[in-house]
Amino acid sequence: MTRAGPVGRNAACPCGSGKKFKRCCGAKKQVLGARERVFLIALICVVIAAIVVGITSFNQDAGSRAPQRVWSDEHGHWHTVP
C-alpha cells in the first residue's frame, strides 16, 4: 500500500531501504532557498561592514590620542606640539 501524503519522520522510508525516513532520505542536507541565501549574504555584508567601521574608527582614535612631538635643537629635547 502506497501513501499519497507526506512521510512521517518515524515511518519507513519510501525509497525501500528499510530505514526510518529520518535516518535515510529525511536526513539529506537541505539546500538553502533563495530567501535564505539573500538573508545570509546580507548578514555577511553587515558583519564585514561593522568590522571595517570598527577598524577605521580604532585607527582614527589611536592617531588622535598620540601627541605629536618635534625635536628642538635649541633646547636639546622633544617638545609636544598642541
C-alpha positions in Angstrom: 0.0 0.0 0.0 1.5 3.3 -1.1 0.9 6.6 0.8 0.0 9.6 -1.2 0.7 12.2 1.6 3.9 13.3 3.2 6.0 10.7 5.0 6.3 10.9 8.8 9.8 11.1 10.3 9.4 7.7 12.1 7.7 6.0 9.1 9.7 3.6 6.9 11.5 5.4 4.1 9.6 5.2 0.7 12.9 4.6 -1.1 12.8 0.9 0.1 16.0 0.9 2.2 14.2 -0.4 5.3 15.4 2.5 7.4 13.3 5.1 9.1 12.7 8.2 6.9 14.5 10.5 9.4 17.7 8.3 9.1 17.6 7.9 5.3 16.1 10.4 2.9 14.9 12.8 5.6 18.5 13.3 6.8 19.8 14.6 3.5 21.3 18.0 3.5 18.7 20.6 2.6 19.7 23.3 0.1 19.1 26.9 1.1 16.2 28.6 -0.6 16.6 31.9 -2.4 15.2 34.0 0.5 17.6 32.3 3.0 20.6 32.8 0.6 19.8 36.5 0.2 19.5 36.9 4.0 22.8 35.1 4.6 24.6 37.3 2.1 23.1 40.4 3.6 24.2 39.3 7.1 27.7 38.6 5.9 27.9 42.1 4.3 26.7 43.7 7.6 29.3 41.9 9.6 32.1 42.9 7.2 30.9 46.5 7.2 30.9 46.5 11.0 34.4 45.2 11.1 35.7 47.8 8.6 34.0 50.6 10.6 35.4 49.3 13.8 38.9 49.1 12.4 38.7 52.5 10.8 37.4 54.2 14.0 40.1 52.5 16.1 42.8 53.7 13.8 41.5 57.3 13.8 41.2 57.3 17.6 44.7 55.9 18.1 46.2 58.6 15.8 44.4 61.4 17.6 45.5 60.3 21.0 49.2 60.2 20.3 50.8 63.5 20.8 52.9 64.9 18.0 56.5 65.7 19.0 59.2 67.8 17.5 62.9 67.9 18.3 64.2 71.2 19.4 67.9 71.7 18.6 67.9 74.9 20.7 66.8 73.1 23.9 68.1 69.6 23.1 64.9 67.7 23.8 61.5 66.9 22.3 58.6 69.3 22.5 54.9 68.3 22.3 53.0 70.1 19.5 49.5 71.2 20.5 
